[in-house]
């Protein structure tokens, strides 16, 4: 299983990837907070932040199809979680669907929730598309997150791939032997595969840990490449964060 199904644009040279991982994390958080702090009805400011995020995605050379694909699942979850707002919020009735009444105020609140979610997710898509997981861990360490937490996240990330690898091998072996005919046999096969996957993943994790210790592991995961801070990267980060905060502040002016 590939490690690079999310961050395949991390090696594309751009003004975004020239910013160190800690800066990208800070920029993502600032953009998300700017969206979250907008008052109700600040559609022009929300649209400006959306354009800013889309401009950053274009600078990072991430295709629109990739952005839409990565927005689909989280936006689908937000859609299901917030659909009740259409009929729960009292107000002027627009459409009656049996015992349910869709109100204008409910539609406004639903549109605001979906708009905020979409705009807040755009910087997250930019972050995961342009930053590898080891770089994210380095960014967390640079931001003074405890080393034990960052290392545990890194090891859990790698163990997840080891577990999926073992499961895929067992599934290929079962298909090649035409195993699992009948409902009862399929249930038995699933239970056996789950147990075998966990056992093999545990053994493989022990071997991986021993190999790490043999190569000098002392509690941190070294990076093969570290993105240095430059004056241009710092100015770009300050400019984007300052612009996002100024737009959020302008929405609260009388």
Secondary structure, DSSP 4 states (H G I P E B T S, - for coil): --S-SS-TTTTS-STTTTS-HHHHHHHHHHHHHHHHTPPTT-HHHHHHHHHHHHHHHHHTT--HHHHHHHHHHHHHHHHHHHTTHHHHS-SSEEEEETTEEEEHHHHHHHHHHHHHHHHHHHHHHHHHHHS-HHHHHHHHHHTT--HHHHHHHHHHHHHHHHHHHHHHHHHHHHHHTT---SHHHHHHHHHHHHHHHHHHHHHHHHHHHHHHHHTT--SS---S--PPP-HHHHHHHHHHHHHHHHHHHHTT--
